[in-house]
Amino acid sequence: MKDCLAFYRSRHRTPGCKLTHMIGLPSLVATPFLLLFQRDKKLGVSLLFLGLFMQFAGHFFFEKNKPTLIESGDVKVIPASLIFIWGEWLDVFRGQWIKKNGLDLWAKGDLELPPGR
């Protein structure tokens, strides 16, 4: 699992991709529960499409690579993605996410973001 998580991290480096996945992945995780337990399926279907769009947008617009599941073909990236996103959200709640992603210097005007960030 460590190798899989390291590979997943290497394909999700930019803050933009991380943010899209921090929205997209929880949306995808919530989808089956909403489809099973809600009478009106519109919210579940909407979250499914939102989650997929956010996942692909992160790779297309920010990382400029293929989604990891498609690229690797290994289903082990699914639990790795959950661990990765959990860690990103923990950084948000601890107040560390902005600094860890180099956005604190950018916000102060001390740093120009490289393309794709």
C-alpha positions in Angstrom: 0.0 0.0 0.0 2.9 2.4 0.7 4.1 2.1 -2.9 0.6 2.7 -4.2 0.1 5.7 -2.0 3.5 7.1 -3.1 2.5 6.7 -6.7 -0.9 8.4 -6.0 0.9 11.3 -4.3 3.3 11.7 -7.3 0.3 12.1 -9.6 -1.5 14.7 -7.4 1.0 17.4 -6.7 -0.7 20.7 -7.5 -3.0 22.5 -5.1 -5.6 22.8 -7.9 -5.7 19.1 -8.4 -5.8 18.4 -4.7 -8.7 20.8 -4.2 -10.7 19.3 -7.1 -10.1 15.8 -5.6 -11.0 17.1 -2.1 -14.5 17.9 -3.4 -14.8 15.2 -6.1 -13.8 12.1 -4.1 -16.1 12.7 -1.1 -18.9 13.4 -3.6 -18.2 10.0 -5.2 -18.1 8.3 -1.8 -21.5 9.8 -0.9 -23.2 8.8 -4.1 -24.0 5.2 -3.4 -25.5 6.0 0.0 -27.7 8.8 -1.5 -28.8 6.5 -4.3 -29.7 3.7 -1.8 -31.4 5.8 0.9 -33.0 8.8 -0.9 -36.3 8.6 -2.7 -35.3 11.4 -5.0 -32.3 10.1 -6.9 -31.4 13.5 -8.4 -29.0 14.5 -5.6 -27.1 11.2 -5.8 -26.8 11.4 -9.6 -25.8 15.0 -9.4 -23.1 14.2 -6.9 -21.9 11.3 -9.1 -21.4 13.7 -12.1 -19.9 16.4 -9.9 -17.4 14.0 -8.4 -16.4 12.6 -11.8 -16.1 16.1 -13.3 -14.0 17.3 -10.4 -11.7 14.3 -10.7 -11.1 14.7 -14.4 -10.8 18.5 -14.2 -8.1 18.2 -11.6 -6.0 16.1 -14.0 -6.9 17.9 -17.2 -6.5 21.5 -16.0 -3.9 21.2 -13.2 -1.8 18.0 -13.4 -1.9 17.5 -17.1 -2.0 13.7 -16.7 -4.4 10.9 -16.7 -6.4 9.9 -13.6 -4.4 7.4 -11.6 -7.0 4.6 -11.8 -7.0 4.9 -15.6 -3.2 5.2 -15.8 -2.3 2.4 -13.4 -5.3 0.1 -13.9 -4.7 -1.0 -10.3 -7.7 -0.9 -8.0 -5.4 -0.4 -5.0 -5.3 3.3 -5.9 -8.9 3.5 -4.7 -8.0 3.0 -1.0 -4.8 5.1 -1.6 -7.0 7.9 -2.9 -9.1 7.8 0.3 -6.1 7.9 2.5 -4.6 10.7 0.5 -7.7 12.9 0.6 -8.2 12.2 4.3 -4.7 13.5 4.9 -5.4 16.6 2.8 -8.6 17.3 4.8 -6.7 16.8 8.1 -4.2 19.4 6.9 -7.1 21.8 6.2 -8.6 21.3 9.7 -5.1 21.7 11.3 -4.6 25.0 9.4 -1.6 23.6 7.6 -2.9 23.0 4.0 -2.2 26.4 2.6 1.4 26.4 3.9 2.1 22.8 2.9 1.0 23.6 -0.7 3.1 26.8 -0.9 0.1 29.1 -1.1 1.1 31.2 1.9 4.0 32.7 0.0 1.9 33.2 -3.1 -0.8 35.0 -1.0 1.8 37.4 0.4 3.1 38.1 -3.1 6.5 36.5 -2.4 6.2 33.7 -4.9 4.9 33.2 -8.4 3.1 30.0 -8.9 4.4 27.7 -11.6 2.1 26.8 -14.5 -0.6 24.4 -13.5 -0.9 25.6 -9.9 
